[in-house]
Amino acid sequence: MKVTVRYRKLGKVRFTSHRDAARLWERSLRKAGVPLAYSAGFTPRPKISFGLALPTGAESLGEYLDLELAPGYAPDLDELAVALDAALPPGFGVVAVREHEPEIRSLQEAVTACRWEITLTDVVFDDVDAAVGAALAAESLPFSRERKGARHVDDVRPSIESLDAVADGDHVRVDAVVTTEGRGLRPTELAEAVLGRPALDVVARVLRTHQWIGSFDARREVIAVAVEASAPR
């Protein structure tokens, strides 16, 4: 039996890298007593598959991993969700566990777009709104970034599906839907490309709220559940 887990990552654990989070999940699964299937060979590994890596420092309401359970083990999925949630450290939380959909061969390949909420600091809403409008109207959006030790200028405009400037209480936020095709576009890179300022100067918080699979006209979440549109700071 194979299952997909949707979980959140909020607070201080945002500084946990993708690799460290993977090791943390392995320990939590052992702590919860979940029997997993293992690969063959001299160094058997538990059959765990993770979705798109979340940038270190970012938070999320919708992360995913696939678990292949040991033969003969078929738990109640709601009870499994509770057991996993209890075994995880603070900041991680299981949102839902569902039986894996066979047509989704790989989470990393299946996800086609993500939605981000980028909270900004030391900015004026009107300036951000104008920058967002200019980015959306532009035919291209050149952005210089380092790749394999060298600087390259990429047009990141095709990766941006939507952008909105939002006045969120005392904060200004940019909500964006970004495709995962091509080289991909990190939310901090998006902020720099749109605002023309280093991310460290303007980005106060990054939150991934959705990961979608399917084409634009038939898009859905891997596991659709009701979540807060914006998690508490």
One Martini backbone bead per residue (centre of mass of N, CA, C, O) as a GRO file, in nm:
protein
  233
    1MET     BB    1   0.097   0.036   0.021
    2LYS     BB    2   0.026   0.375  -0.084
    3VAL     BB    3   0.097   0.707   0.042
    4THR     BB    4  -0.014   1.047   0.097
    5VAL     BB    5   0.136   1.338   0.243
    6ARG     BB    6   0.013   1.622   0.410
    7TYR     BB    7   0.205   1.916   0.509
    8ARG     BB    8   0.342   2.139   0.744
    9LYS     BB    9   0.570   2.445   0.764
   10LEU     BB   10   0.627   2.627   1.066
   11GLY     BB   11   0.846   2.855   1.161
   12LYS     BB   12   1.159   2.762   1.269
   13VAL     BB   13   1.164   2.511   1.061
   14ARG     BB   14   1.239   2.679   0.803
   15PHE     BB   15   1.563   2.620   0.859
   16THR     BB   16   1.514   2.350   0.739
   17SER     BB   17   1.625   2.147   0.530
   18HIS     BB   18   1.546   1.914   0.305
   19ARG     BB   19   1.741   1.696   0.414
   20ASP     BB   20   1.669   1.725   0.716
   21ALA     BB   21   1.366   1.668   0.680
   22ALA     BB   22   1.403   1.379   0.582
   23ARG     BB   23   1.536   1.272   0.842
   24LEU     BB   24   1.304   1.352   1.029
   25TRP     BB   25   1.094   1.166   0.901
   26GLU     BB   26   1.233   0.898   0.961
   27ARG     BB   27   1.225   0.928   1.269
   28SER     BB   28   0.915   0.968   1.297
   29LEU     BB   29   0.833   0.694   1.177
   30ARG     BB   30   0.970   0.528   1.393
   31LYS     BB   31   0.824   0.653   1.636
   32ALA     BB   32   0.530   0.567   1.514
   33GLY     BB   33   0.554   0.268   1.392
   34VAL     BB   34   0.599   0.264   1.074
   35PRO     BB   35   0.584   0.033   0.831
   36LEU     BB   36   0.818  -0.009   0.574
   37ALA     BB   37   0.937  -0.022   0.275
   38TYR     BB   38   1.227  -0.166   0.108
   39SER     BB   39   1.501  -0.173  -0.043
   40ALA     BB   40   1.735  -0.322  -0.215
   41GLY     BB   41   2.041  -0.448  -0.108
   42PHE     BB   42   2.305  -0.338   0.096
   43THR     BB   43   2.129  -0.044   0.136
   44PRO     BB   44   1.854  -0.016   0.271
   45ARG     BB   45   1.563   0.185   0.199
   46PRO     BB   46   1.315   0.374   0.255
   47LYS     BB   47   1.004   0.433   0.085
   48ILE     BB   48   1.063   0.768   0.013
   49SER     BB   49   0.886   1.050  -0.139
   50PHE     BB   50   0.950   1.370  -0.242
   51GLY     BB   51   0.886   1.670  -0.321
   52LEU     BB   52   0.931   1.973  -0.358
   53ALA     BB   53   1.156   2.182  -0.266
   54LEU     BB   54   1.196   2.384   0.008
   55PRO     BB   55   1.311   2.665   0.082
   56THR     BB   56   1.518   2.788   0.291
   57GLY     BB   57   1.296   2.985   0.503
   58ALA     BB   58   1.039   2.856   0.423
   59GLU     BB   59   0.694   2.815   0.418
   60SER     BB   60   0.404   2.577   0.468
   61LEU     BB   61   0.072   2.427   0.380
   62GLY     BB   62   0.184   2.225   0.117
   63GLU     BB   63   0.325   1.931   0.165
   64TYR     BB   64   0.495   1.629   0.022
   65LEU     BB   65   0.464   1.261   0.059
   66ASP     BB   66   0.568   0.928  -0.008
   67LEU     BB   67   0.448   0.601   0.111
   68GLU     BB   68   0.570   0.270   0.147
   69LEU     BB   69   0.426   0.009   0.277
   70ALA     BB   70   0.421  -0.266   0.425
   71PRO     BB   71   0.333  -0.566   0.380
   72GLY     BB   72   0.000  -0.585   0.523
   73TYR     BB   73  -0.016  -0.275   0.573
   74ALA     BB   74  -0.354  -0.125   0.663
   75PRO     BB   75  -0.438   0.159   0.767
   76ASP     BB   76  -0.592   0.404   0.907
   77LEU     BB   77  -0.553   0.718   0.783
   78ASP     BB   78  -0.639   0.896   1.022
   79GLU     BB   79  -0.463   0.751   1.233
   80LEU     BB   80  -0.195   0.800   1.089
   81ALA     BB   81  -0.204   1.108   1.102
   82VAL     BB   82  -0.199   1.128   1.412
   83ALA     BB   83   0.067   0.972   1.461
   84LEU     BB   84   0.252   1.155   1.293
   85ASP     BB   85   0.192   1.424   1.431
   86ALA     BB   86   0.298   1.332   1.716
   87ALA     BB   87   0.606   1.269   1.605
   88LEU     BB   88   0.644   1.551   1.537
   89PRO     BB   89   0.772   1.844   1.548
   90PRO     BB   90   0.749   2.154   1.595
   91GLY     BB   91   0.594   2.292   1.285
   92PHE     BB   92   0.496   2.021   1.220
   93GLY     BB   93   0.205   1.902   1.017
   94VAL     BB   94  -0.060   1.699   0.961
   95VAL     BB   95  -0.328   1.720   0.732
   96ALA     BB   96  -0.308   1.452   0.537
   97VAL     BB   97  -0.414   1.113   0.436
   98ARG     BB   98  -0.370   0.932   0.127
   99GLU     BB   99  -0.415   0.747  -0.127
  100HIS     BB  100  -0.236   0.673  -0.383
  101GLU     BB  101  -0.203   0.786  -0.709
  102PRO     BB  102  -0.100   0.608  -0.977
  103GLU     BB  103  -0.070   0.854  -1.192
  104ILE     BB  104   0.140   0.955  -0.976
  105ARG     BB  105   0.470   0.898  -1.005
  106SER     BB  106   0.580   1.204  -0.941
  107LEU     BB  107   0.587   1.484  -0.758
  108GLN     BB  108   0.810   1.648  -0.906
  109GLU     BB  109   0.665   1.608  -1.193
  110ALA     BB  110   0.356   1.685  -1.135
  111VAL     BB  111   0.420   1.962  -1.055
  112THR     BB  112   0.328   2.289  -1.217
  113ALA     BB  113   0.242   2.473  -0.956
  114CYS     BB  114   0.276   2.766  -0.738
  115ARG     BB  115   0.183   2.927  -0.435
  116TRP     BB  116   0.269   3.259  -0.312
  117GLU     BB  117   0.360   3.436  -0.006
  118ILE     BB  118   0.508   3.770   0.003
  119THR     BB  119   0.646   3.933   0.261
  120LEU     BB  120   0.712   4.272   0.326
  121THR     BB  121   0.969   4.525   0.374
  122ASP     BB  122   1.029   4.849   0.333
  123VAL     BB  123   0.748   4.938   0.189
  124VAL     BB  124   0.521   5.057  -0.063
  125PHE     BB  125   0.235   4.981  -0.201
  126ASP     BB  126   0.239   5.155  -0.461
  127ASP     BB  127   0.514   5.049  -0.555
  128VAL     BB  128   0.438   4.750  -0.573
  129ASP     BB  129   0.197   4.780  -0.763
  130ALA     BB  130   0.361   4.901  -0.997
  131ALA     BB  131   0.564   4.666  -1.029
  132VAL     BB  132   0.356   4.449  -1.091
  133GLY     BB  133   0.233   4.582  -1.342
  134ALA     BB  134   0.499   4.591  -1.504
  135ALA     BB  135   0.555   4.285  -1.506
  136LEU     BB  136   0.288   4.198  -1.649
  137ALA     BB  137   0.340   4.391  -1.909
  138ALA     BB  138   0.582   4.243  -1.974
  139GLU     BB  139   0.752   4.043  -2.207
  140SER     BB  140   1.008   4.072  -2.019
  141LEU     BB  141   1.230   3.936  -1.733
  142PRO     BB  142   1.526   4.004  -1.643
  143PHE     BB  143   1.762   3.775  -1.466
  144SER     BB  144   2.030   3.753  -1.246
  145ARG     BB  145   2.212   3.438  -1.203
  146GLU     BB  146   2.357   3.171  -1.049
  147ARG     BB  147   2.538   2.909  -1.245
  148LYS     BB  148   2.796   2.721  -1.203
  149GLY     BB  149   2.973   2.994  -1.121
  150ALA     BB  150   2.781   3.170  -1.310
  151ARG     BB  151   2.641   3.429  -1.485
  152HIS     BB  152   2.289   3.459  -1.569
  153VAL     BB  153   2.040   3.556  -1.807
  154ASP     BB  154   1.692   3.541  -1.741
  155ASP     BB  155   1.364   3.482  -1.846
  156VAL     BB  156   1.093   3.495  -1.598
  157ARG     BB  157   0.810   3.560  -1.715
  158PRO     BB  158   0.695   3.267  -1.800
  159SER     BB  159   0.669   3.174  -1.483
  160ILE     BB  160   0.441   3.392  -1.458
  161GLU     BB  161   0.094   3.389  -1.398
  162SER     BB  162   0.070   3.560  -1.119
  163LEU     BB  163   0.003   3.895  -0.968
  164ASP     BB  164  -0.024   4.047  -0.632
  165ALA     BB  165  -0.106   4.325  -0.448
  166VAL     BB  166  -0.117   4.332  -0.081
  167ALA     BB  167  -0.299   4.461   0.190
  168ASP     BB  168  -0.174   4.340   0.517
  169GLY     BB  169  -0.232   4.559   0.703
  170ASP     BB  170   0.099   4.645   0.789
  171HIS     BB  171   0.140   4.490   0.523
  172VAL     BB  172   0.310   4.372   0.232
  173ARG     BB  173   0.199   4.168  -0.048
  174VAL     BB  174   0.289   3.892  -0.265
  175ASP     BB  175   0.097   3.718  -0.498
  176ALA     BB  176   0.190   3.396  -0.650
  177VAL     BB  177   0.207   3.222  -0.966
  178VAL     BB  178   0.431   2.947  -1.034
  179THR     BB  179   0.604   2.770  -1.240
  180THR     BB  180   0.807   2.455  -1.286
  181GLU     BB  181   0.926   2.515  -1.540
  182GLY     BB  182   1.231   2.468  -1.610
  183ARG     BB  183   1.434   2.641  -1.378
  184GLY     BB  184   1.280   2.809  -1.214
  185LEU     BB  185   1.132   3.017  -0.934
  186ARG     BB  186   1.209   3.184  -0.676
  187PRO     BB  187   1.064   3.397  -0.455
  188THR     BB  188   1.315   3.581  -0.419
  189GLU     BB  189   1.361   3.622  -0.721
  190LEU     BB  190   1.092   3.748  -0.781
  191ALA     BB  191   1.124   3.997  -0.599
  192GLU     BB  192   1.376   4.107  -0.739
  193ALA     BB  193   1.263   4.129  -1.032
  194VAL     BB  194   1.023   4.323  -0.957
  195LEU     BB  195   1.172   4.540  -0.743
  196GLY     BB  196   1.497   4.577  -0.762
  197ARG     BB  197   1.575   4.420  -0.490
  198PRO     BB  198   1.706   4.271  -0.246
  199ALA     BB  199   1.570   4.025  -0.060
  200LEU     BB  200   1.696   4.101   0.222
  201ASP     BB  201   1.549   4.395   0.215
  202VAL     BB  202   1.220   4.285   0.163
  203VAL     BB  203   1.201   3.993   0.279
  204ALA     BB  204   1.013   3.844   0.554
  205ARG     BB  205   0.820   3.626   0.399
  206VAL     BB  206   0.761   3.273   0.305
  207LEU     BB  207   0.465   3.116   0.146
  208ARG     BB  208   0.334   2.805   0.078
  209THR     BB  209  -0.005   2.709  -0.024
  210HIS     BB  210   0.040   2.562  -0.317
  211GLN     BB  211   0.009   2.253  -0.514
  212TRP     BB  212  -0.005   2.179  -0.859
  213ILE     BB  213  -0.178   1.977  -1.092
  214GLY     BB  214  -0.177   1.998  -1.413
  215SER     BB  215  -0.333   2.188  -1.616
  216PHE     BB  216  -0.460   2.499  -1.629
  217ASP     BB  217  -0.769   2.389  -1.706
  218ALA     BB  218  -0.687   2.119  -1.493
  219ARG     BB  219  -0.644   2.207  -1.187
  220ARG     BB  220  -0.490   2.056  -0.887
  221GLU     BB  221  -0.450   1.918  -0.597
  222VAL     BB  222  -0.323   1.654  -0.452
  223ILE     BB  223  -0.454   1.760  -0.168
  224ALA     BB  224  -0.767   1.872  -0.092
  225VAL     BB  225  -0.791   2.133   0.150
  226ALA     BB  226  -0.878   2.321   0.416
  227VAL     BB  227  -0.711   2.637   0.450
  228GLU     BB  228  -0.538   2.884   0.531
  229ALA     BB  229  -0.447   3.153   0.347
  230SER     BB  230  -0.296   3.265   0.616
  231ALA     BB  231  -0.067   3.225   0.835
  232PRO     BB  232   0.056   3.285   1.116
  233ARG     BB  233   0.333   3.480   1.238
   0.00000   0.00000   0.00000
